Amino acid sequence: MPSKMALINYNRCRPGDCEDGVCPAVKACEKKLLIQEAPYEPPMPDPSLCKGCGDCVRACPLGAVEVIRN
């Protein structure tokens, strides 16, 4: 059965353009499966746990997050 997961397009991701360098997609992930180690650093998803709900996709103002089927 195919599952979904979030992927970050690092060509589009520019944490410096986000308020205080904090990724809104990370803040939107209620399960904390997107991790940003420090402000101005790009977020890292945990594909083994991500269920592909899409909250992070809707929160990213740069369109740098997408949900794919794997």
VMD Tcl script that builds the backbone (N, CA, C; Angstrom):
set m [mol new atoms 210]
animate dup $m
set s [atomselect $m all]
$s set {name element resname resid chain x y z} {
  {N N MET 1 A 0.832 -1.173 0.000}
  {CA C MET 1 A 0.000 0.000 0.000}
  {C C MET 1 A 0.885 1.247 0.000}
  {N N PRO 2 A 0.686 2.149 -0.960}
  {CA C PRO 2 A 1.513 3.356 -1.007}
  {C C PRO 2 A 1.219 4.258 0.189}
  {N N SER 3 A 2.264 4.900 0.658}
  {CA C SER 3 A 2.100 5.866 1.740}
  {C C SER 3 A 2.564 7.233 1.253}
  {N N LYS 4 A 2.295 8.247 2.060}
  {CA C LYS 4 A 2.686 9.600 1.704}
  {C C LYS 4 A 3.730 10.100 2.686}
  {N N MET 5 A 4.522 11.057 2.217}
  {CA C MET 5 A 5.486 11.706 3.098}
  {C C MET 5 A 5.837 13.080 2.544}
  {N N ALA 6 A 6.289 13.955 3.420}
  {CA C ALA 6 A 6.685 15.308 3.043}
  {C C ALA 6 A 8.145 15.318 2.603}
  {N N LEU 7 A 8.393 16.080 1.568}
  {CA C LEU 7 A 9.765 16.308 1.099}
  {C C LEU 7 A 10.011 17.806 1.018}
  {N N ILE 8 A 11.241 18.202 1.276}
  {CA C ILE 8 A 11.643 19.605 1.199}
  {C C ILE 8 A 12.395 19.823 -0.096}
  {N N ASN 9 A 11.982 20.839 -0.861}
  {CA C ASN 9 A 12.718 21.252 -2.042}
  {C C ASN 9 A 13.729 22.301 -1.576}
  {N N TYR 10 A 14.973 21.882 -1.406}
  {CA C TYR 10 A 15.990 22.769 -0.846}
  {C C TYR 10 A 16.411 23.862 -1.815}
  {N N ASN 11 A 16.020 23.783 -3.070}
  {CA C ASN 11 A 16.257 24.880 -4.010}
  {C C ASN 11 A 15.298 26.037 -3.746}
  {N N ARG 12 A 14.129 25.733 -3.172}
  {CA C ARG 12 A 13.140 26.765 -2.863}
  {C C ARG 12 A 13.190 27.208 -1.405}
  {N N CYS 13 A 13.659 26.354 -0.521}
  {CA C CYS 13 A 13.658 26.627 0.919}
  {C C CYS 13 A 14.699 27.702 1.236}
  {N N ARG 14 A 14.221 28.805 1.814}
  {CA C ARG 14 A 15.101 29.901 2.217}
  {C C ARG 14 A 14.702 30.346 3.623}
  {N N PRO 15 A 15.204 29.669 4.650}
  {CA C PRO 15 A 14.805 29.988 6.019}
  {C C PRO 15 A 15.059 31.443 6.407}
  {N N GLY 16 A 16.006 32.081 5.765}
  {CA C GLY 16 A 16.275 33.487 6.042}
  {C C GLY 16 A 15.137 34.401 5.642}
  {N N ASP 17 A 14.252 33.917 4.761}
  {CA C ASP 17 A 13.094 34.703 4.349}
  {C C ASP 17 A 11.914 34.525 5.305}
  {N N CYS 18 A 12.011 33.587 6.215}
  {CA C CYS 18 A 10.929 33.332 7.175}
  {C C CYS 18 A 11.148 34.187 8.428}
  {N N GLU 19 A 10.075 34.516 9.107}
  {CA C GLU 19 A 10.155 35.380 10.277}
  {C C GLU 19 A 11.115 34.811 11.325}
  {N N ASP 20 A 12.116 35.592 11.665}
  {CA C ASP 20 A 13.147 35.208 12.641}
  {C C ASP 20 A 13.886 33.934 12.245}
  {N N GLY 21 A 13.847 33.563 10.963}
  {CA C GLY 21 A 14.548 32.372 10.488}
  {C C GLY 21 A 13.895 31.074 10.915}
  {N N VAL 22 A 12.677 31.165 11.462}
  {CA C VAL 22 A 11.975 29.974 11.942}
  {C C VAL 22 A 10.978 29.524 10.879}
  {N N CYS 23 A 11.096 28.284 10.485}
  {CA C CYS 23 A 10.285 27.711 9.416}
  {C C CYS 23 A 8.832 27.546 9.865}
  {N N PRO 24 A 7.873 28.167 9.182}
  {CA C PRO 24 A 6.467 27.995 9.557}
  {C C PRO 24 A 5.964 26.569 9.328}
  {N N ALA 25 A 6.572 25.844 8.402}
  {CA C ALA 25 A 6.180 24.449 8.180}
  {C C ALA 25 A 6.535 23.594 9.386}
  {N N VAL 26 A 7.667 23.876 10.016}
  {CA C VAL 26 A 8.062 23.156 11.226}
  {C C VAL 26 A 7.055 23.435 12.339}
  {N N LYS 27 A 6.666 24.694 12.482}
  {CA C LYS 27 A 5.694 25.059 13.516}
  {C C LYS 27 A 4.331 24.419 13.258}
  {N N ALA 28 A 3.985 24.205 11.994}
  {CA C ALA 28 A 2.679 23.646 11.641}
  {C C ALA 28 A 2.599 22.140 11.847}
  {N N CYS 29 A 3.725 21.475 11.940}
  {CA C CYS 29 A 3.733 20.015 12.093}
  {C C CYS 29 A 3.455 19.658 13.554}
  {N N GLU 30 A 2.198 19.313 13.819}
  {CA C GLU 30 A 1.795 19.006 15.195}
  {C C GLU 30 A 2.523 17.800 15.776}
  {N N LYS 31 A 2.911 16.871 14.932}
  {CA C LYS 31 A 3.594 15.668 15.404}
  {C C LYS 31 A 5.105 15.865 15.522}
  {N N LYS 32 A 5.594 17.060 15.172}
  {CA C LYS 32 A 7.019 17.414 15.266}
  {C C LYS 32 A 7.898 16.481 14.435}
  {N N LEU 33 A 7.438 16.192 13.214}
  {CA C LEU 33 A 8.202 15.321 12.318}
  {C C LEU 33 A 9.110 16.111 11.387}
  {N N LEU 34 A 8.929 17.419 11.348}
  {CA C LEU 34 A 9.868 18.312 10.673}
  {C C LEU 34 A 10.697 18.953 11.773}
  {N N ILE 35 A 11.994 18.924 11.617}
  {CA C ILE 35 A 12.885 19.445 12.651}
  {C C ILE 35 A 13.777 20.522 12.053}
  {N N GLN 36 A 13.876 21.627 12.753}
  {CA C GLN 36 A 14.804 22.692 12.384}
  {C C GLN 36 A 15.755 22.843 13.561}
  {N N GLU 37 A 17.002 22.472 13.362}
  {CA C GLU 37 A 17.954 22.439 14.472}
  {C C GLU 37 A 18.243 23.811 15.053}
  {N N ALA 38 A 18.207 24.841 14.212}
  {CA C ALA 38 A 18.457 26.204 14.672}
  {C C ALA 38 A 17.793 27.167 13.690}
  {N N PRO 39 A 17.451 28.373 14.161}
  {CA C PRO 39 A 16.912 29.359 13.227}
  {C C PRO 39 A 17.864 29.563 12.046}
  {N N TYR 40 A 17.287 29.809 10.901}
  {CA C TYR 40 A 18.008 30.040 9.642}
  {C C TYR 40 A 18.595 28.768 9.039}
  {N N GLU 41 A 18.358 27.630 9.682}
  {CA C GLU 41 A 18.761 26.345 9.116}
  {C C GLU 41 A 17.556 25.737 8.399}
  {N N PRO 42 A 17.768 25.008 7.308}
  {CA C PRO 42 A 16.626 24.375 6.636}
  {C C PRO 42 A 16.052 23.238 7.479}
  {N N PRO 43 A 14.751 22.995 7.350}
  {CA C PRO 43 A 14.136 21.907 8.108}
  {C C PRO 43 A 14.482 20.547 7.507}
  {N N MET 44 A 14.403 19.538 8.345}
  {CA C MET 44 A 14.658 18.162 7.915}
  {C C MET 44 A 13.439 17.320 8.269}
  {N N PRO 45 A 12.848 16.632 7.294}
  {CA C PRO 45 A 11.704 15.766 7.610}
  {C C PRO 45 A 12.161 14.405 8.118}
  {N N ASP 46 A 11.275 13.723 8.812}
  {CA C ASP 46 A 11.520 12.348 9.223}
  {C C ASP 46 A 10.596 11.470 8.382}
  {N N PRO 47 A 11.070 11.017 7.213}
  {CA C PRO 47 A 10.194 10.278 6.297}
  {C C PRO 47 A 9.687 8.954 6.842}
  {N N SER 48 A 10.358 8.397 7.823}
  {CA C SER 48 A 9.907 7.116 8.348}
  {C C SER 48 A 8.651 7.271 9.208}
  {N N LEU 49 A 8.382 8.482 9.710}
  {CA C LEU 49 A 7.224 8.713 10.566}
  {C C LEU 49 A 6.140 9.573 9.927}
  {N N CYS 50 A 6.491 10.336 8.908}
  {CA C CYS 50 A 5.559 11.266 8.267}
  {C C CYS 50 A 4.389 10.502 7.644}
  {N N LYS 51 A 3.174 11.010 7.886}
  {CA C LYS 51 A 1.967 10.396 7.334}
  {C C LYS 51 A 1.418 11.190 6.153}
  {N N GLY 52 A 2.063 12.306 5.806}
  {CA C GLY 52 A 1.645 13.074 4.637}
  {C C GLY 52 A 0.366 13.857 4.826}
  {N N CYS 53 A 0.132 14.402 6.021}
  {CA C CYS 53 A -1.109 15.134 6.286}
  {C C CYS 53 A -1.199 16.434 5.489}
  {N N GLY 54 A -0.063 17.045 5.176}
  {CA C GLY 54 A -0.039 18.253 4.357}
  {C C GLY 54 A -0.067 19.560 5.130}
  {N N ASP 55 A -0.093 19.527 6.451}
  {CA C ASP 55 A -0.089 20.771 7.230}
  {C C ASP 55 A 1.144 21.612 6.911}
  {N N CYS 56 A 2.278 20.970 6.771}
  {CA C CYS 56 A 3.522 21.686 6.476}
  {C C CYS 56 A 3.485 22.308 5.080}
  {N N VAL 57 A 2.865 21.622 4.143}
  {CA C VAL 57 A 2.749 22.131 2.769}
  {C C VAL 57 A 1.962 23.436 2.776}
  {N N ARG 58 A 0.840 23.435 3.453}
  {CA C ARG 58 A -0.011 24.622 3.513}
  {C C ARG 58 A 0.666 25.771 4.261}
  {N N ALA 59 A 1.547 25.474 5.204}
  {CA C ALA 59 A 2.184 26.506 6.023}
  {C C ALA 59 A 3.388 27.166 5.356}
  {N N CYS 60 A 4.031 26.480 4.419}
  {CA C CYS 60 A 5.259 27.028 3.810}
  {C C CYS 60 A 4.918 28.137 2.812}
  {N N PRO 61 A 5.351 29.367 3.087}
  {CA C PRO 61 A 5.039 30.472 2.183}
  {C C PRO 61 A 5.829 30.424 0.873}
  {N N LEU 62 A 6.868 29.618 0.822}
  {CA C LEU 62 A 7.713 29.555 -0.359}
  {C C LEU 62 A 7.396 28.355 -1.254}
  {N N GLY 63 A 6.460 27.532 -0.836}
  {CA C GLY 63 A 6.113 26.336 -1.628}
  {C C GLY 63 A 7.253 25.336 -1.698}
  {N N ALA 64 A 8.040 25.288 -0.631}
  {CA C ALA 64 A 9.218 24.409 -0.634}
  {C C ALA 64 A 8.940 23.013 -0.098}
  {N N VAL 65 A 7.721 22.775 0.371}
  {CA C VAL 65 A 7.369 21.465 0.915}
  {C C VAL 65 A 6.282 20.863 0.051}
  {N N GLU 66 A 6.440 19.582 -0.238}
  {CA C GLU 66 A 5.402 18.874 -0.985}
  {C C GLU 66 A 5.218 17.490 -0.394}
  {N N VAL 67 A 4.032 16.946 -0.560}
  {CA C VAL 67 A 3.741 15.603 -0.117}
  {C C VAL 67 A 3.742 14.716 -1.348}
  {N N ILE 68 A 4.478 13.618 -1.258}
  {CA C ILE 68 A 4.545 12.673 -2.363}
  {C C ILE 68 A 4.102 11.293 -1.893}
  {N N ARG 69 A 3.741 10.461 -2.828}
  {CA C ARG 69 A 3.466 9.052 -2.535}
  {C C ARG 69 A 4.763 8.285 -2.760}
  {N N ASN 70 A 5.067 7.391 -1.842}
  {CA C ASN 70 A 6.291 6.599 -2.020}
  {C C ASN 70 A 5.977 5.145 -2.112}
}
mol reanalyze $m
mol bondsrecalc $m
mol representation Tube
mol addrep $m
